[in-house]
Amino acid sequence: MSNDYYVYIYAYPDGCVFYVGKGRGSRINDHERDARNDVQSDKCIIIRSIWEQGGQVLKRKLYTNLSEQDALAIEAVLIALFDRANLANEQSGCTKNGLIKRKLSKSMSPKIIGYKHHTYQKDGLFFEDSIPIYEKLA
C-alpha cells in the first residue's frame, strides 16, 4: 500500500477556504495551471478572481503520507466541516452524488487563523502534519 497521498486546501488571501482536495505528486498545483489555461470551473473562476484583485491563492497540504483510502476519508470530513455549500468542490469527497450546490458568501466559511504542527514517529519514520486552527463562528 502506497502512502504518498496528501489532503490540501486552497484559500482566499484572508484565509477563507474555498477548496479541499486530495492528491499526490504535484496535484496541489494543477488547479492554478487549469485557471491559467482558462478552464471554466468554480475553483478556477475563484482563482482568477483572486489574481485579478492582485492577491495570491493560499495553498497548504494539511495531511501528508496517507494511503489513498485515508486521504479520501479525511477529504470528505474536511468538506463536511467547511460545509460543501461554501466550497468550490464539485463533489463531497469520497462519495459521488448529485447534490445541488448552493453558493453562500465566503464569510460564512470558517477562516484558518493558524496551524498546529504535529510531529510523530511510526515504524521508525518521522511524520509531520499541519493541523488547521479555525476561528469560531458566531
N, C-alpha and C positions, 0 to 999 in steps of 0.2 A: 504494500500500500504506500502510495506517494504522499508525503506531507509538504508539498510545495505550493499549496494554495494559501490565499490570504483573503481577508474581508477588508474593504476600503470604503471611504466616503468621499463625496465631493460636497463642498460647502461654498456659500456666498462669502465674500470678503469679511462680513461681520460674524461668520461662524455658523450661520443657519445652514443645516444640512439639507441638500436638495436631491441627493442620490446616494444609494447604498448598493455596493456591488461585491462580487467575489471574483477572484481571478488568480492567475499565476503568470509568471514572467512579467511582461510589460503591459499587461491588461489595464492597469490603472491609468495609463496614458492614452489608451485607444479613443476615449470619448472626446478628448481635445483634438486629436487628429481628425476624427469624424466631423467635429464642429468646423475645423479649418476647411474641410472638403465639402462643406455646405449640406451635410446630412440633415434632413428635417425630422428631428425628434424633439421631445420636450427638453431633454437634458442638453442637447446641442443648442437649442434656442436659448436656454438659460446661460450656457457658457458664452455664447456670442454676445448676449446682452451684457454680461459682466465685463467682457473685453471692451465692448463699445463704450462703457462708462469708465474705462481706464483702470478697471480692477483686475485682480488676479484670482483665479479659481483656487480654493484651498483643497488640497488632496492629502489624504492620510491613510496609511494602512493601519487598521486598528488591531487586527489579529493576524498573526503570521504562523507559518509552519503547521498548517492544518491539512487534514485529509479533505478531499472534495466533499464528502458527506458532512463533516463538521463545518466546513465553510458555508455550505448551503443552509445548514441549520442556524448558524449564527447570523447569516444574512437575513433569513426570514424573521428572526427575533428582532433584529435592529429595524427592519422595515416596519414591523408592527409597533415597535417603540416610538418611532418617529411619526407614525400614522401615515400609511401609504398614500392617503389622500393629499398629504403635504409634499410628497416626493415626486420626482420625475420618473420613477421606476415604472416600467410598463407591466411588471409582474410582481407578485408578492413574495418573491424569493423562490423557495423550492417547490411551490405549487403553481401551476399554470391554469388560472381560472379567468373567466371573462368578466371580472368585476369592472364596473364603470367607475372611472376616477372622477372625483370632483376636485376642483382646484380651490385651495384656500390660500390666504396670504401667507408669505414666508414667515411673518411674525408669529404665526400660530405653531411653528415648529420649534422645539426646544433648541437653544443655542448651546454649542460646546464652548465652555468657558475655560477649559484646561484639560490636561491629560495626567493620569496617574500611571507611572511606569512600573511595570511588574516584571521582575526577572526571576526565573526559576530554572531548576536543573531537573532533567528527566533522562534516564538511561545514559548518563554521562555527557549529555548535550546541554548547552545553555540556551535558554529561550528568553525573549523579551517581548512583551506586549505593551501597547499603549491603550489604556482604558479611558474612554472619554468621561469627562465630568460635565454634566449638563446643568444649566440654570434651572431653577424652579419656576414653573409657570404658574401664574395666578389663577 
